[in-house]
Amino acid sequence: MEQQSATARDKFKHGGLEPHSINILRLISELEGAYQLTKYMAFDDDNTIINDMKQRYYKLYYQTVKQEKNALPSNSS
């Protein structure tokens, strides 16, 4: 039990969460929410920064999905 608990806590340390496509998508979701709020509150400078961040992470997401698909073994019978 102690070992499992320590492993779970490691995910919440700096660099502890692997950059899998699903985790990048979770980050994009959070950025989309922040983007909408900054837009509605007219924080234009922050909105621009968040939009730039979203674009970088969308690009990373699609690259990661492609890498993950290529890493899967093919199911040819």
TORVEX-775238 format. One record per residue: residue number from 0; residue in one letter; y, z, x of N, C-alpha, C in turn. Coordinates in Angstrom, 3 decimals. Example, Ala and Ser with C-alpha at 12.3 -4.5 7.8 and 13.67 -1.06 7.14 Angstrom:
resi = 0 | resn = A | n_v = -5.690 | n_w = 7.800 | n_u = 13.190 | ca_v = -4.500 | ca_w = 7.800 | ca_u = 12.300 | c_v = -3.300 | c_w = 7.800 | c_u = 13.200 .
resi = 1 | resn = S | n_v = -2.250 | n_w = 7.080 | n_u = 12.850 | ca_v = -1.060 | ca_w = 7.140 | ca_u = 13.670 | c_v = 0.030 | c_w = 7.870 | c_u = 12.900 .
END
This chain:
resi = 0 | resn = M | n_v = -1.192 | n_w = 0.000 | n_u = 0.828 | ca_v = 0.000 | ca_w = 0.000 | ca_u = 0.000 | c_v = 1.252 | c_w = 0.000 | c_u = 0.869 .
resi = 1 | resn = E | n_v = 1.240 | n_w = 0.817 | n_u = 1.913 | ca_v = 2.388 | ca_w = 0.912 | ca_u = 2.823 | c_v = 2.662 | c_w = -0.438 | c_u = 3.501 .
resi = 2 | resn = Q | n_v = 1.605 | n_w = -1.133 | n_u = 3.943 | ca_v = 1.746 | ca_w = -2.429 | ca_u = 4.616 | c_v = 2.327 | c_w = -3.465 | c_u = 3.663 .
resi = 3 | resn = Q | n_v = 1.843 | n_w = -3.497 | n_u = 2.433 | ca_v = 2.327 | ca_w = -4.459 | ca_u = 1.449 | c_v = 3.802 | c_w = -4.213 | c_u = 1.140 .
resi = 4 | resn = S | n_v = 4.200 | n_w = -2.974 | n_u = 1.067 | ca_v = 5.575 | ca_w = -2.612 | ca_u = 0.774 | c_v = 6.505 | c_w = -3.064 | c_u = 1.893 .
resi = 5 | resn = A | n_v = 6.073 | n_w = -2.901 | n_u = 3.134 | ca_v = 6.876 | ca_w = -3.327 | ca_u = 4.277 | c_v = 7.040 | c_w = -4.842 | c_u = 4.281 .
resi = 6 | resn = T | n_v = 5.988 | n_w = -5.575 | n_u = 3.948 | ca_v = 6.049 | ca_w = -7.032 | ca_u = 3.913 | c_v = 7.018 | c_w = -7.503 | c_u = 2.835 .
resi = 7 | resn = A | n_v = 7.002 | n_w = -6.872 | n_u = 1.687 | ca_v = 7.914 | ca_w = -7.246 | ca_u = 0.603 | c_v = 9.358 | c_w = -6.995 | c_u = 1.001 .
resi = 8 | resn = R | n_v = 9.612 | n_w = -5.912 | n_u = 1.701 | ca_v = 10.978 | ca_w = -5.602 | ca_u = 2.136 | c_v = 11.486 | c_w = -6.600 | c_u = 3.166 .
resi = 9 | resn = D | n_v = 10.591 | n_w = -7.177 | n_u = 3.963 | ca_v = 11.003 | ca_w = -8.132 | ca_u = 4.984 | c_v = 11.691 | c_w = -9.349 | c_u = 4.388 .
resi = 10 | resn = K | n_v = 11.372 | n_w = -9.691 | n_u = 3.147 | ca_v = 11.992 | ca_w = -10.841 | ca_u = 2.490 | c_v = 13.489 | c_w = -10.633 | c_u = 2.275 .
resi = 11 | resn = F | n_v = 13.902 | n_w = -9.384 | n_u = 2.219 | ca_v = 15.296 | ca_w = -9.088 | ca_u = 1.921 | c_v = 16.122 | c_w = -8.791 | c_u = 3.168 .
resi = 12 | resn = K | n_v = 15.570 | n_w = -9.107 | n_u = 4.324 | ca_v = 16.312 | ca_w = -8.988 | ca_u = 5.573 | c_v = 16.905 | c_w = -10.355 | c_u = 5.900 .
resi = 13 | resn = H | n_v = 17.885 | n_w = -10.368 | n_u = 6.785 | ca_v = 18.517 | ca_w = -11.622 | ca_u = 7.202 | c_v = 17.452 | c_w = -12.564 | c_u = 7.758 .
resi = 14 | resn = G | n_v = 17.337 | n_w = -13.730 | n_u = 7.164 | ca_v = 16.359 | ca_w = -14.716 | ca_u = 7.595 | c_v = 14.956 | c_w = -14.466 | c_u = 7.059 .
resi = 15 | resn = G | n_v = 14.798 | n_w = -13.506 | n_u = 6.163 | ca_v = 13.479 | ca_w = -13.144 | ca_u = 5.676 | c_v = 12.940 | c_w = -14.034 | c_u = 4.573 .
resi = 16 | resn = L | n_v = 13.785 | n_w = -14.814 | n_u = 3.939 | ca_v = 13.354 | ca_w = -15.685 | ca_u = 2.846 | c_v = 13.206 | c_w = -17.101 | c_u = 3.386 .
resi = 17 | resn = E | n_v = 12.020 | n_w = -17.658 | n_u = 3.247 | ca_v = 11.746 | ca_w = -18.993 | ca_u = 3.790 | c_v = 12.537 | c_w = -20.071 | c_u = 3.036 .
resi = 18 | resn = P | n_v = 13.013 | n_w = -21.088 | n_u = 3.745 | ca_v = 13.797 | ca_w = -22.148 | ca_u = 3.084 | c_v = 12.921 | c_w = -23.182 | c_u = 2.381 .
resi = 19 | resn = H | n_v = 12.035 | n_w = -22.722 | n_u = 1.501 | ca_v = 11.229 | ca_w = -23.633 | ca_u = 0.689 | c_v = 12.127 | c_w = -24.262 | c_u = -0.375 .
resi = 20 | resn = S | n_v = 11.687 | n_w = -25.376 | n_u = -0.921 | ca_v = 12.511 | ca_w = -26.097 | ca_u = -1.895 | c_v = 12.884 | c_w = -25.219 | c_u = -3.091 .
resi = 21 | resn = I | n_v = 11.974 | n_w = -24.378 | n_u = -3.546 | ca_v = 12.271 | ca_w = -23.550 | ca_u = -4.724 | c_v = 13.371 | c_w = -22.536 | c_u = -4.403 .
resi = 22 | resn = N | n_v = 13.387 | n_w = -22.006 | n_u = -3.187 | ca_v = 14.428 | ca_w = -21.057 | ca_u = -2.803 | c_v = 15.779 | c_w = -21.746 | c_u = -2.645 .
resi = 23 | resn = I | n_v = 15.763 | n_w = -22.961 | n_u = -2.137 | ca_v = 17.006 | ca_w = -23.727 | ca_u = -2.020 | c_v = 17.538 | c_w = -24.052 | c_u = -3.417 .
resi = 24 | resn = L | n_v = 16.632 | n_w = -24.361 | n_u = -4.324 | ca_v = 17.033 | ca_w = -24.637 | ca_u = -5.710 | c_v = 17.634 | c_w = -23.397 | c_u = -6.368 .
resi = 25 | resn = R | n_v = 17.105 | n_w = -22.240 | n_u = -6.055 | ca_v = 17.684 | ca_w = -20.992 | ca_u = -6.576 | c_v = 19.107 | c_w = -20.814 | c_u = -6.065 .
resi = 26 | resn = L | n_v = 19.326 | n_w = -21.128 | n_u = -4.790 | ca_v = 20.663 | ca_w = -21.038 | ca_u = -4.207 | c_v = 21.611 | c_w = -22.029 | c_u = -4.882 .
resi = 27 | resn = I | n_v = 21.145 | n_w = -23.251 | n_u = -5.089 | ca_v = 21.965 | ca_w = -24.270 | ca_u = -5.762 | c_v = 22.354 | c_w = -23.795 | c_u = -7.158 .
resi = 28 | resn = S | n_v = 21.432 | n_w = -23.178 | n_u = -7.861 | ca_v = 21.719 | ca_w = -22.665 | ca_u = -9.199 | c_v = 22.852 | c_w = -21.644 | c_u = -9.160 .
resi = 29 | resn = E | n_v = 22.807 | n_w = -20.746 | n_u = -8.200 | ca_v = 23.873 | ca_w = -19.749 | ca_u = -8.052 | c_v = 25.210 | c_w = -20.426 | c_u = -7.732 .
resi = 30 | resn = L | n_v = 25.170 | n_w = -21.442 | n_u = -6.865 | ca_v = 26.400 | ca_w = -22.156 | ca_u = -6.516 | c_v = 26.961 | c_w = -22.914 | c_u = -7.714 .
resi = 31 | resn = E | n_v = 26.082 | n_w = -23.470 | n_u = -8.543 | ca_v = 26.542 | ca_w = -24.179 | ca_u = -9.741 | c_v = 27.285 | c_w = -23.222 | c_u = -10.667 .
resi = 32 | resn = G | n_v = 26.764 | n_w = -21.997 | n_u = -10.812 | ca_v = 27.435 | ca_w = -21.003 | ca_u = -11.636 | c_v = 28.796 | c_w = -20.624 | c_u = -11.084 .
resi = 33 | resn = A | n_v = 28.856 | n_w = -20.408 | n_u = -9.764 | ca_v = 30.129 | ca_w = -20.076 | ca_u = -9.126 | c_v = 31.118 | c_w = -21.239 | c_u = -9.249 .
resi = 34 | resn = Y | n_v = 30.613 | n_w = -22.459 | n_u = -9.136 | ca_v = 31.462 | ca_w = -23.644 | ca_u = -9.274 | c_v = 32.119 | c_w = -23.688 | c_u = -10.655 .
resi = 35 | resn = Q | n_v = 31.314 | n_w = -23.439 | n_u = -11.701 | ca_v = 31.860 | ca_w = -23.472 | ca_u = -13.063 | c_v = 32.907 | c_w = -22.383 | c_u = -13.261 .
resi = 36 | resn = L | n_v = 32.624 | n_w = -21.182 | n_u = -12.784 | ca_v = 33.587 | ca_w = -20.087 | ca_u = -12.947 | c_v = 34.890 | c_w = -20.365 | c_u = -12.207 .
resi = 37 | resn = T | n_v = 34.806 | n_w = -20.870 | n_u = -10.983 | ca_v = 36.038 | ca_w = -21.161 | ca_u = -10.235 | c_v = 36.803 | c_w = -22.301 | c_u = -10.890 .
resi = 38 | resn = K | n_v = 36.078 | n_w = -23.235 | n_u = -11.508 | ca_v = 36.754 | ca_w = -24.338 | ca_u = -12.209 | c_v = 37.508 | c_w = -23.797 | c_u = -13.423 .
resi = 39 | resn = Y | n_v = 36.857 | n_w = -22.972 | n_u = -14.224 | ca_v = 37.484 | ca_w = -22.454 | ca_u = -15.446 | c_v = 38.638 | c_w = -21.508 | c_u = -15.152 .
resi = 40 | resn = M | n_v = 38.591 | n_w = -20.848 | n_u = -13.994 | ca_v = 39.678 | ca_w = -19.930 | ca_u = -13.631 | c_v = 40.735 | c_w = -20.599 | c_u = -12.757 .
resi = 41 | resn = A | n_v = 40.589 | n_w = -21.896 | n_u = -12.543 | ca_v = 41.554 | ca_w = -22.702 | ca_u = -11.786 | c_v = 41.719 | c_w = -22.237 | c_u = -10.341 .
resi = 42 | resn = F | n_v = 40.627 | n_w = -21.784 | n_u = -9.726 | ca_v = 40.639 | ca_w = -21.475 | ca_u = -8.298 | c_v = 40.241 | c_w = -22.754 | c_u = -7.556 .
resi = 43 | resn = D | n_v = 41.174 | n_w = -23.679 | n_u = -7.481 | ca_v = 40.874 | ca_w = -25.030 | ca_u = -7.007 | c_v = 40.398 | c_w = -25.083 | c_u = -5.556 .
resi = 44 | resn = D | n_v = 41.009 | n_w = -24.294 | n_u = -4.669 | ca_v = 40.579 | ca_w = -24.304 | ca_u = -3.264 | c_v = 39.139 | c_w = -23.814 | c_u = -3.131 .
resi = 45 | resn = D | n_v = 38.822 | n_w = -22.720 | n_u = -3.812 | ca_v = 37.466 | ca_w = -22.189 | ca_u = -3.775 | c_v = 36.482 | c_w = -23.150 | c_u = -4.422 .
resi = 46 | resn = N | n_v = 36.920 | n_w = -23.799 | n_u = -5.477 | ca_v = 36.079 | ca_w = -24.761 | ca_u = -6.174 | c_v = 35.697 | c_w = -25.915 | c_u = -5.244 .
resi = 47 | resn = T | n_v = 36.643 | n_w = -26.363 | n_u = -4.456 | ca_v = 36.380 | ca_w = -27.450 | ca_u = -3.506 | c_v = 35.373 | c_w = -27.018 | c_u = -2.441 .
resi = 48 | resn = I | n_v = 35.532 | n_w = -25.802 | n_u = -1.943 | ca_v = 34.612 | ca_w = -25.280 | ca_u = -0.933 | c_v = 33.200 | c_w = -25.174 | c_u = -1.493 .
resi = 49 | resn = I | n_v = 33.079 | n_w = -24.634 | n_u = -2.693 | ca_v = 31.764 | ca_w = -24.481 | ca_u = -3.315 | c_v = 31.139 | c_w = -25.847 | c_u = -3.586 .
resi = 50 | resn = N | n_v = 31.940 | n_w = -26.810 | n_u = -3.996 | ca_v = 31.418 | ca_w = -28.156 | ca_u = -4.229 | c_v = 30.873 | c_w = -28.763 | c_u = -2.943 .
resi = 51 | resn = D | n_v = 31.571 | n_w = -28.562 | n_u = -1.834 | ca_v = 31.076 | ca_w = -29.047 | ca_u = -0.531 | c_v = 29.757 | c_w = -28.366 | c_u = -0.166 .
resi = 52 | resn = M | n_v = 29.675 | n_w = -27.075 | n_u = -0.430 | ca_v = 28.439 | ca_w = -26.345 | ca_u = -0.157 | c_v = 27.294 | c_w = -26.876 | c_u = -1.011 .
resi = 53 | resn = K | n_v = 27.564 | n_w = -27.120 | n_u = -2.289 | ca_v = 26.538 | ca_w = -27.655 | ca_u = -3.183 | c_v = 25.996 | c_w = -28.977 | c_u = -2.658 .
resi = 54 | resn = Q | n_v = 26.880 | n_w = -29.845 | n_u = -2.215 | ca_v = 26.448 | ca_w = -31.153 | ca_u = -1.720 | c_v = 25.516 | c_w = -31.010 | c_u = -0.519 .
resi = 55 | resn = R | n_v = 25.856 | n_w = -30.095 | n_u = 0.406 | ca_v = 24.996 | ca_w = -29.856 | ca_u = 1.574 | c_v = 23.626 | c_w = -29.349 | c_u = 1.153 .
resi = 56 | resn = Y | n_v = 23.594 | n_w = -28.422 | n_u = 0.201 | ca_v = 22.321 | ca_w = -27.836 | ca_u = -0.206 | c_v = 21.498 | c_w = -28.775 | c_u = -1.075 .
resi = 57 | resn = Y | n_v = 22.140 | n_w = -29.628 | n_u = -1.859 | ca_v = 21.388 | ca_w = -30.647 | ca_u = -2.588 | c_v = 20.703 | c_w = -31.590 | c_u = -1.599 .
resi = 58 | resn = K | n_v = 21.421 | n_w = -31.994 | n_u = -0.568 | ca_v = 20.840 | ca_w = -32.869 | ca_u = 0.455 | c_v = 19.665 | c_w = -32.178 | c_u = 1.132 .
resi = 59 | resn = L | n_v = 19.832 | n_w = -30.909 | n_u = 1.497 | ca_v = 18.753 | ca_w = -30.144 | ca_u = 2.116 | c_v = 17.570 | c_w = -29.999 | c_u = 1.167 .
resi = 60 | resn = Y | n_v = 17.858 | n_w = -29.778 | n_u = -0.113 | ca_v = 16.791 | ca_w = -29.638 | ca_u = -1.106 | c_v = 15.931 | c_w = -30.896 | c_u = -1.161 .
resi = 61 | resn = Y | n_v = 16.560 | n_w = -32.058 | n_u = -1.272 | ca_v = 15.794 | ca_w = -33.302 | ca_u = -1.373 | c_v = 15.022 | c_w = -33.594 | c_u = -0.091 .
resi = 62 | resn = Q | n_v = 15.598 | n_w = -33.272 | n_u = 1.059 | ca_v = 14.874 | ca_w = -33.441 | ca_u = 2.326 | c_v = 13.660 | c_w = -32.516 | c_u = 2.374 .
resi = 63 | resn = T | n_v = 13.839 | n_w = -31.295 | n_u = 1.923 | ca_v = 12.759 | ca_w = -30.312 | ca_u = 1.950 | c_v = 11.637 | c_w = -30.696 | c_u = 0.996 .
resi = 64 | resn = V | n_v = 11.997 | n_w = -31.171 | n_u = -0.202 | ca_v = 10.972 | ca_w = -31.625 | ca_u = -1.161 | c_v = 10.159 | c_w = -32.756 | c_u = -0.545 .
resi = 65 | resn = K | n_v = 10.825 | n_w = -33.679 | n_u = 0.101 | ca_v = 10.134 | ca_w = -34.810 | ca_u = 0.721 | c_v = 9.183 | c_w = -34.321 | c_u = 1.816 .
resi = 66 | resn = Q | n_v = 9.634 | n_w = -33.381 | n_u = 2.638 | ca_v = 8.788 | ca_w = -32.837 | ca_u = 3.699 | c_v = 7.587 | c_w = -32.088 | c_u = 3.124 .
resi = 67 | resn = E | n_v = 7.830 | n_w = -31.328 | n_u = 2.067 | ca_v = 6.735 | ca_w = -30.581 | ca_u = 1.449 | c_v = 5.706 | c_w = -31.519 | c_u = 0.820 .
resi = 68 | resn = K | n_v = 6.160 | n_w = -32.612 | n_u = 0.219 | ca_v = 5.225 | ca_w = -33.584 | ca_u = -0.370 | c_v = 4.410 | c_w = -34.261 | c_u = 0.717 .
resi = 69 | resn = N | n_v = 5.050 | n_w = -34.588 | n_u = 1.825 | ca_v = 4.341 | ca_w = -35.232 | ca_u = 2.928 | c_v = 3.352 | c_w = -34.293 | c_u = 3.602 .
resi = 70 | resn = A | n_v = 3.589 | n_w = -32.990 | n_u = 3.523 | ca_v = 2.698 | ca_w = -32.013 | ca_u = 4.149 | c_v = 1.460 | c_w = -31.735 | c_u = 3.305 .
resi = 71 | resn = L | n_v = 1.508 | n_w = -32.086 | n_u = 2.007 | ca_v = 0.358 | ca_w = -31.846 | ca_u = 1.139 | c_v = -0.764 | c_w = -32.819 | c_u = 1.481 .
resi = 72 | resn = P | n_v = -2.012 | n_w = -32.348 | n_u = 1.434 | ca_v = -3.129 | ca_w = -33.277 | ca_u = 1.664 | c_v = -3.241 | c_w = -34.253 | c_u = 0.493 .
resi = 73 | resn = S | n_v = -3.556 | n_w = -35.486 | n_u = 0.787 | ca_v = -3.656 | ca_w = -36.490 | ca_u = -0.285 | c_v = -4.958 | c_w = -36.283 | c_u = -1.054 .
resi = 74 | resn = N | n_v = -4.912 | n_w = -36.577 | n_u = -2.340 | ca_v = -6.069 | ca_w = -36.398 | ca_u = -3.227 | c_v = -6.745 | c_w = -37.726 | c_u = -3.510 .
resi = 75 | resn = S | n_v = -7.033 | n_w = -38.489 | n_u = -2.497 | ca_v = -7.711 | ca_w = -39.774 | ca_u = -2.714 | c_v = -9.214 | c_w = -39.543 | c_u = -2.761 .
resi = 76 | resn = S | n_v = -9.855 | n_w = -40.101 | n_u = -3.808 | ca_v = -11.307 | ca_w = -39.900 | ca_u = -3.992 | c_v = -12.056 | c_w = -41.123 | c_u = -3.599 .
END
